[in-house]
Amino acid sequence: MKILTKLLITILLLLLVANYVPGIEVSGFYIAFIVAIILGIVNLIIRPILVLLTLPINMMTFGLFTLIINAVLFWFISTFIQGFSVDGFIAAFVGAFIISLGSSFANKFLKGR
């Protein structure tokens, strides 16, 4: 049940980001659902490898380089899903930051229940 709740929260955050951040477009709920699933898989498999490979840079920036990794992965996902587009790194950075922030608040709230 928690997985479905987290998935729904990510979908809603994607739709929210698409409405308020210029340069990010999601064509509908179904595309947001697909993007949320792909984003979850990428964050589960590829992100830890990238964090490990960039560990020296990450340590020098006190973990802030992880935000860059999140933005690049968010932008990367937009390259192969039709109906989801991100027009540049700044839009990807802002979108990934808002989704990460919203997801972390949602996880704290779900953990507290």
PyRosetta script that sets phi, psi and omega in degrees:
from pyrosetta import init, pose_from_sequence

init()
pose = pose_from_sequence("MKILTKLLITILLLLLVANYVPGIEVSGFYIAFIVAIILGIVNLIIRPILVLLTLPINMMTFGLFTLIINAVLFWFISTFIQGFSVDGFIAAFVGAFIISLGSSFANKFLKGR")
pose.set_psi(1, -37.5)
pose.set_omega(1, 179.6)
pose.set_phi(2, -65.4)
pose.set_psi(2, -34.4)
pose.set_omega(2, -179.8)
pose.set_phi(3, -64.9)
pose.set_psi(3, -43.0)
pose.set_omega(3, 178.4)
pose.set_phi(4, -65.1)
pose.set_psi(4, -37.6)
pose.set_omega(4, 178.0)
pose.set_phi(5, -65.5)
pose.set_psi(5, -43.6)
pose.set_omega(5, 178.6)
pose.set_phi(6, -64.7)
pose.set_psi(6, -38.5)
pose.set_omega(6, 177.7)
pose.set_phi(7, -64.0)
pose.set_psi(7, -44.3)
pose.set_omega(7, 179.0)
pose.set_phi(8, -63.6)
pose.set_psi(8, -39.8)
pose.set_omega(8, 177.8)
pose.set_phi(9, -63.9)
pose.set_psi(9, -41.9)
pose.set_omega(9, 178.3)
pose.set_phi(10, -64.4)
pose.set_psi(10, -39.3)
pose.set_omega(10, 177.6)
pose.set_phi(11, -62.3)
pose.set_psi(11, -46.4)
pose.set_omega(11, 179.9)
pose.set_phi(12, -64.2)
pose.set_psi(12, -38.5)
pose.set_omega(12, 177.0)
pose.set_phi(13, -65.7)
pose.set_psi(13, -39.0)
pose.set_omega(13, 176.7)
pose.set_phi(14, -61.5)
pose.set_psi(14, -44.7)
pose.set_omega(14, 179.1)
pose.set_phi(15, -65.7)
pose.set_psi(15, -36.9)
pose.set_omega(15, 177.3)
pose.set_phi(16, -65.3)
pose.set_psi(16, -45.7)
pose.set_omega(16, 179.4)
pose.set_phi(17, -63.1)
pose.set_psi(17, -40.0)
pose.set_omega(17, -179.8)
pose.set_phi(18, -64.4)
pose.set_psi(18, -30.4)
pose.set_omega(18, 179.6)
pose.set_phi(19, -79.1)
pose.set_psi(19, -31.2)
pose.set_omega(19, -171.0)
pose.set_phi(20, -110.8)
pose.set_psi(20, -17.4)
pose.set_omega(20, 179.8)
pose.set_phi(21, -102.6)
pose.set_psi(21, 117.8)
pose.set_omega(21, 178.0)
pose.set_phi(22, -67.1)
pose.set_psi(22, 137.0)
pose.set_omega(22, 179.5)
pose.set_phi(23, 102.5)
pose.set_psi(23, -7.4)
pose.set_omega(23, 177.1)
pose.set_phi(24, -117.0)
pose.set_psi(24, 126.9)
pose.set_omega(24, -179.8)
pose.set_phi(25, -130.7)
pose.set_psi(25, 133.1)
pose.set_omega(25, 173.5)
pose.set_phi(26, -125.8)
pose.set_psi(26, 126.5)
pose.set_omega(26, -172.3)
pose.set_phi(27, -79.0)
pose.set_psi(27, -12.8)
pose.set_omega(27, 178.3)
pose.set_phi(28, 175.3)
pose.set_psi(28, -179.1)
pose.set_omega(28, -177.1)
pose.set_phi(29, -64.9)
pose.set_psi(29, -39.9)
pose.set_omega(29, -179.4)
pose.set_phi(30, -63.3)
pose.set_psi(30, -42.9)
pose.set_omega(30, 178.0)
pose.set_phi(31, -65.2)
pose.set_psi(31, -40.0)
pose.set_omega(31, 176.9)
pose.set_phi(32, -62.8)
pose.set_psi(32, -36.1)
pose.set_omega(32, 176.5)
pose.set_phi(33, -63.2)
pose.set_psi(33, -46.5)
pose.set_omega(33, 178.9)
pose.set_phi(34, -63.1)
pose.set_psi(34, -44.3)
pose.set_omega(34, -179.8)
pose.set_phi(35, -63.2)
pose.set_psi(35, -40.6)
pose.set_omega(35, 179.6)
pose.set_phi(36, -63.8)
pose.set_psi(36, -40.1)
pose.set_omega(36, 178.3)
pose.set_phi(37, -67.0)
pose.set_psi(37, -46.7)
pose.set_omega(37, 179.5)
pose.set_phi(38, -63.7)
pose.set_psi(38, -40.8)
pose.set_omega(38, 178.1)
pose.set_phi(39, -61.5)
pose.set_psi(39, -41.3)
pose.set_omega(39, 176.8)
pose.set_phi(40, -63.5)
pose.set_psi(40, -42.7)
pose.set_omega(40, 179.4)
pose.set_phi(41, -66.2)
pose.set_psi(41, -43.4)
pose.set_omega(41, 179.6)
pose.set_phi(42, -64.4)
pose.set_psi(42, -41.4)
pose.set_omega(42, 178.7)
pose.set_phi(43, -68.6)
pose.set_psi(43, -24.4)
pose.set_omega(43, 179.6)
pose.set_phi(44, -82.0)
pose.set_psi(44, -35.9)
pose.set_omega(44, -172.9)
pose.set_phi(45, -104.9)
pose.set_psi(45, -54.6)
pose.set_omega(45, -171.0)
pose.set_phi(46, -82.1)
pose.set_psi(46, -39.3)
pose.set_omega(46, -175.6)
pose.set_phi(47, -59.0)
pose.set_psi(47, -45.3)
pose.set_omega(47, 178.7)
pose.set_phi(48, -62.4)
pose.set_psi(48, -33.7)
pose.set_omega(48, 177.7)
pose.set_phi(49, -66.2)
pose.set_psi(49, -44.4)
pose.set_omega(49, 179.1)
pose.set_phi(50, -65.4)
pose.set_psi(50, -38.9)
pose.set_omega(50, 177.8)
pose.set_phi(51, -63.7)
pose.set_psi(51, -39.8)
pose.set_omega(51, 179.1)
pose.set_phi(52, -67.8)
pose.set_psi(52, -41.2)
pose.set_omega(52, 179.6)
pose.set_phi(53, -68.2)
pose.set_psi(53, -29.9)
pose.set_omega(53, -179.0)
pose.set_phi(54, -103.1)
pose.set_psi(54, 24.0)
pose.set_omega(54, -176.9)
pose.set_phi(55, -57.8)
pose.set_psi(55, -42.0)
pose.set_omega(55, 178.3)
pose.set_phi(56, -61.1)
pose.set_psi(56, -42.7)
pose.set_omega(56, 178.7)
pose.set_phi(57, -66.3)
pose.set_psi(57, -40.3)
pose.set_omega(57, -179.9)
pose.set_phi(58, -62.6)
pose.set_psi(58, -39.6)
pose.set_omega(58, 179.1)
pose.set_phi(59, -69.2)
pose.set_psi(59, -37.4)
pose.set_omega(59, 179.6)
pose.set_phi(60, -68.1)
pose.set_psi(60, -29.6)
pose.set_omega(60, -179.1)
pose.set_phi(61, -99.6)
pose.set_psi(61, 12.0)
pose.set_omega(61, 178.9)
pose.set_phi(62, 56.8)
pose.set_psi(62, 37.3)
pose.set_omega(62, 175.9)
pose.set_phi(63, 88.2)
pose.set_psi(63, -3.5)
pose.set_omega(63, -178.1)
pose.set_phi(64, -71.8)
pose.set_psi(64, -19.6)
pose.set_omega(64, 177.7)
pose.set_phi(65, -67.0)
pose.set_psi(65, -19.7)
pose.set_omega(65, 176.3)
pose.set_phi(66, -61.7)
pose.set_psi(66, -32.3)
pose.set_omega(66, 175.6)
pose.set_phi(67, -63.3)
pose.set_psi(67, -37.4)
pose.set_omega(67, 177.4)
pose.set_phi(68, -66.2)
pose.set_psi(68, -42.8)
pose.set_omega(68, 178.4)
pose.set_phi(69, -61.2)
pose.set_psi(69, -44.0)
pose.set_omega(69, 178.1)
pose.set_phi(70, -60.2)
pose.set_psi(70, -42.8)
pose.set_omega(70, -179.4)
pose.set_phi(71, -65.7)
pose.set_psi(71, -42.4)
pose.set_omega(71, -179.6)
pose.set_phi(72, -65.0)
pose.set_psi(72, -41.5)
pose.set_omega(72, 178.2)
pose.set_phi(73, -66.9)
pose.set_psi(73, -38.6)
pose.set_omega(73, 176.7)
pose.set_phi(74, -62.0)
pose.set_psi(74, -43.5)
pose.set_omega(74, 178.5)
pose.set_phi(75, -67.3)
pose.set_psi(75, -39.1)
pose.set_omega(75, 179.2)
pose.set_phi(76, -61.6)
pose.set_psi(76, -41.3)
pose.set_omega(76, -179.9)
pose.set_phi(77, -62.7)
pose.set_psi(77, -34.7)
pose.set_omega(77, -178.8)
pose.set_phi(78, -68.5)
pose.set_psi(78, -16.0)
pose.set_omega(78, -178.0)
pose.set_phi(79, -76.5)
pose.set_psi(79, -21.8)
pose.set_omega(79, -176.4)
pose.set_phi(80, -123.7)
pose.set_psi(80, 10.0)
pose.set_omega(80, 175.1)
pose.set_phi(81, -114.9)
pose.set_psi(81, 116.7)
pose.set_omega(81, 177.9)
pose.set_phi(82, -70.7)
pose.set_psi(82, 135.9)
pose.set_omega(82, -179.5)
pose.set_phi(83, 96.1)
pose.set_psi(83, -4.2)
pose.set_omega(83, 176.9)
pose.set_phi(84, -128.8)
pose.set_psi(84, 118.4)
pose.set_omega(84, -178.7)
pose.set_phi(85, -135.1)
pose.set_psi(85, 143.9)
pose.set_omega(85, 176.2)
pose.set_phi(86, -127.4)
pose.set_psi(86, 122.0)
pose.set_omega(86, -173.5)
pose.set_phi(87, -98.7)
pose.set_psi(87, 61.8)
pose.set_omega(87, 174.3)
pose.set_phi(88, 123.8)
pose.set_psi(88, 167.1)
pose.set_omega(88, -175.0)
pose.set_phi(89, -70.4)
pose.set_psi(89, -37.9)
pose.set_omega(89, -178.1)
pose.set_phi(90, -63.3)
pose.set_psi(90, -44.5)
pose.set_omega(90, 177.6)
pose.set_phi(91, -62.9)
pose.set_psi(91, -40.5)
pose.set_omega(91, 178.2)
pose.set_phi(92, -63.9)
pose.set_psi(92, -40.8)
pose.set_omega(92, -179.7)
pose.set_phi(93, -64.1)
pose.set_psi(93, -47.9)
pose.set_omega(93, -179.1)
pose.set_phi(94, -65.0)
pose.set_psi(94, -44.5)
pose.set_omega(94, 179.7)
pose.set_phi(95, -63.3)
pose.set_psi(95, -45.9)
pose.set_omega(95, 179.6)
pose.set_phi(96, -65.5)
pose.set_psi(96, -36.8)
pose.set_omega(96, 179.5)
pose.set_phi(97, -65.2)
pose.set_psi(97, -44.9)
pose.set_omega(97, -179.5)
pose.set_phi(98, -66.0)
pose.set_psi(98, -41.8)
pose.set_omega(98, 179.0)
pose.set_phi(99, -66.3)
pose.set_psi(99, -40.7)
pose.set_omega(99, 177.7)
pose.set_phi(100, -64.0)
pose.set_psi(100, -43.6)
pose.set_omega(100, 179.8)
pose.set_phi(101, -64.6)
pose.set_psi(101, -46.5)
pose.set_omega(101, 178.8)
pose.set_phi(102, -63.9)
pose.set_psi(102, -39.2)
pose.set_omega(102, 178.4)
pose.set_phi(103, -66.9)
pose.set_psi(103, -38.6)
pose.set_omega(103, 179.6)
pose.set_phi(104, -68.4)
pose.set_psi(104, -38.6)
pose.set_omega(104, 175.0)
pose.set_phi(105, -63.9)
pose.set_psi(105, -41.2)
pose.set_omega(105, 179.2)
pose.set_phi(106, -64.9)
pose.set_psi(106, -39.5)
pose.set_omega(106, 178.0)
pose.set_phi(107, -65.4)
pose.set_psi(107, -39.1)
pose.set_omega(107, 176.3)
pose.set_phi(108, -63.2)
pose.set_psi(108, -41.5)
pose.set_omega(108, -179.7)
pose.set_phi(109, -67.1)
pose.set_psi(109, -42.0)
pose.set_omega(109, -180.0)
pose.set_phi(110, -69.0)
pose.set_psi(110, -34.4)
pose.set_omega(110, 179.0)
pose.set_phi(111, -68.7)
pose.set_psi(111, -32.5)
pose.set_omega(111, -179.1)
pose.set_phi(112, -72.5)
pose.set_psi(112, -23.6)
pose.set_omega(112, -178.1)
pose.set_phi(113, -78.9)
pose.dump_pdb("model.pdb")
